[in-house]
Amino acid sequence: MFLFSVCLIFPSLFVFVTGGKLPEPEVKIEVLHKPFMCYRNSKYGDMLLVHHEGYLESNGTLFFSSRKHGDTNPVWFTLGIREVIKGWDKGLKDMCAGERRKLTVPSSLAYGKEGKGKIPPGSTLIFDIELMEIRNGPRSHDSFREMDLNDDWKLCREEVREYLKKEFEKHGYSPNDTNHEVMVDDIFKNEDEDEDGFISAREFTYQHDEL
């Protein structure tokens, strides 16, 4: 009798759960090497310098190696702003300089149904990634705090204006350039999503040309 009552009370909940959106696949992370001392962990907004090798999980084929292909140099990218595949953004957080990780990335977090170059459609990929260096990126927490002069966790027009003046001076231009105000207007038009007159820490995510 109890079971029958439960089925009557919760049928819509059962339908909702089973018919809802499936959870996004996860990246499998294996730490191959971690340095004894870790002075900093990677976070969204940081610029990372990495060497990497990529393989097809299906047959183990190496489709790219930064040590063997191209100019054989490690590559820079900014974590968390979709400069790389989603599997990297997910799998390279909280990583130390000098650390190596093996990422198994499902197709939906890599190149999906379309594939790319030597990567067939629907391929699960395996990456061997060594993090060589971490730097503050244009959208890092540290950069935001540098711009946030009054520490209120949001940027007003005057704070952005002062930052632009410093950047212009740093590169040899006049700090009183009349284009500053036009640039400030353009930045707030693109960055101030809720149009409250401030750029919040949350809105400070994707790199704008002037910032």
TAGINOR-V827953 format. One record per residue. N is the residue number from 1. RES is the residue in one letter. SS is DSSP state (A for helix, B for strand, O for the rest). D_LAST is the distance of its C-alpha to the last C-alpha in Angstrom with 1 decimal. Layout:
BEGIN
{{N,RES,SS,D_LAST} {N,RES,SS,D_LAST}}
END
This chain:
BEGIN
{{1,M,O,65.5} {2,F,A,62.4} {3,L,A,60.7} {4,F,A,61.7} {5,S,A,60.1} {6,V,A,56.8} {7,C,A,56.7} {8,L,A,57.4} {9,I,A,54.8} {10,F,O,51.9} {11,P,A,52.2} {12,S,A,49.2} {13,L,A,47.0} {14,F,A,48.3} {15,V,A,47.5} {16,F,A,44.0} {17,V,A,43.2} {18,T,A,44.8} {19,G,A,43.4} {20,G,O,39.9} {21,K,O,36.8} {22,L,O,37.3} {23,P,O,34.9} {24,E,O,32.3} {25,P,O,33.6} {26,E,O,32.5} {27,V,O,31.5} {28,K,B,34.3} {29,I,B,33.1} {30,E,B,35.4} {31,V,B,34.6} {32,L,B,36.3} {33,H,B,35.5} {34,K,O,33.8} {35,P,O,33.6} {36,F,O,35.8} {37,M,O,32.9} {38,C,O,29.6} {39,Y,O,27.1} {40,R,O,24.1} {41,N,B,23.8} {42,S,O,21.1} {43,K,O,19.1} {44,Y,O,16.7} {45,G,O,13.1} {46,D,O,14.9} {47,M,B,15.1} {48,L,B,18.9} {49,L,B,21.2} {50,V,B,24.3} {51,H,B,27.6} {52,H,B,29.2} {53,E,B,32.3} {54,G,B,32.8} {55,Y,B,36.2} {56,L,B,37.9} {57,E,O,39.5} {58,S,O,42.4} {59,N,O,43.8} {60,G,O,41.7} {61,T,O,40.6} {62,L,B,37.8} {63,F,B,35.4} {64,F,B,32.8} {65,S,B,32.5} {66,S,O,29.6} {67,R,O,32.4} {68,K,O,34.7} {69,H,O,32.9} {70,G,O,30.4} {71,D,O,29.5} {72,T,O,30.5} {73,N,O,27.2} {74,P,O,25.3} {75,V,B,22.1} {76,W,B,18.6} {77,F,B,16.7} {78,T,B,14.4} {79,L,O,16.9} {80,G,O,16.9} {81,I,O,14.7} {82,R,O,17.7} {83,E,O,17.0} {84,V,O,20.6} {85,I,O,23.7} {86,K,A,23.8} {87,G,A,26.6} {88,W,A,24.3} {89,D,A,21.7} {90,K,A,24.7} {91,G,A,26.7} {92,L,O,24.5} {93,K,O,23.4} {94,D,O,25.1} {95,M,O,25.9} {96,C,B,26.7} {97,A,O,26.1} {98,G,O,29.4} {99,E,O,30.2} {100,R,B,31.5} {101,R,B,31.7} {102,K,B,33.6} {103,L,B,32.0} {104,T,B,34.2} {105,V,B,32.0} {106,P,O,33.8} {107,S,A,33.4} {108,S,A,31.5} {109,L,A,28.7} {110,A,O,28.8} {111,Y,O,29.8} {112,G,O,32.1} {113,K,O,35.0} {114,E,O,33.6} {115,G,O,33.3} {116,K,B,31.7} {117,G,O,33.4} {118,K,O,35.9} {119,I,B,35.0} {120,P,O,37.6} {121,P,O,36.8} {122,G,O,36.9} {123,S,O,36.6} {124,T,O,36.0} {125,L,B,34.2} {126,I,B,34.6} {127,F,B,32.0} {128,D,B,32.6} {129,I,B,29.3} {130,E,B,28.9} {131,L,B,25.8} {132,M,B,25.6} {133,E,B,22.5} {134,I,B,19.7} {135,R,B,16.4} {136,N,O,13.5} {137,G,O,10.9} {138,P,O,7.1} {139,R,O,8.6} {140,S,O,11.6} {141,H,A,13.6} {142,D,A,13.5} {143,S,A,9.7} {144,F,A,10.2} {145,R,A,13.3} {146,E,A,12.0} {147,M,A,9.9} {148,D,O,13.0} {149,L,O,15.3} {150,N,O,18.3} {151,D,O,18.2} {152,D,O,18.8} {153,W,O,16.6} {154,K,B,14.6} {155,L,B,12.0} {156,C,O,13.7} {157,R,A,12.7} {158,E,A,13.8} {159,E,A,11.7} {160,V,A,8.4} {161,R,A,10.4} {162,E,A,11.4} {163,Y,A,8.2} {164,L,A,7.5} {165,K,A,11.2} {166,K,A,11.2} {167,E,A,8.8} {168,F,A,11.2} {169,E,A,14.1} {170,K,A,13.4} {171,H,O,13.7} {172,G,O,16.7} {173,Y,O,15.7} {174,S,O,17.0} {175,P,O,15.2} {176,N,O,17.0} {177,D,O,15.9} {178,T,O,17.0} {179,N,A,14.3} {180,H,A,11.9} {181,E,A,13.7} {182,V,A,13.6} {183,M,A,9.8} {184,V,A,9.9} {185,D,A,12.7} {186,D,A,11.2} {187,I,A,8.3} {188,F,A,11.2} {189,K,A,13.5} {190,N,A,11.7} {191,E,A,10.6} {192,D,O,13.6} {193,E,O,16.2} {194,D,O,19.1} {195,E,O,18.4} {196,D,O,19.3} {197,G,O,16.9} {198,F,O,14.7} {199,I,B,12.1} {200,S,B,14.2} {201,A,O,13.9} {202,R,O,15.4} {203,E,O,13.0} {204,F,O,10.0} {205,T,O,11.2} {206,Y,O,9.8} {207,Q,O,6.8} {208,H,O,5.4} {209,D,O,5.8} {210,E,O,3.8} {211,L,O,0.0}}
END
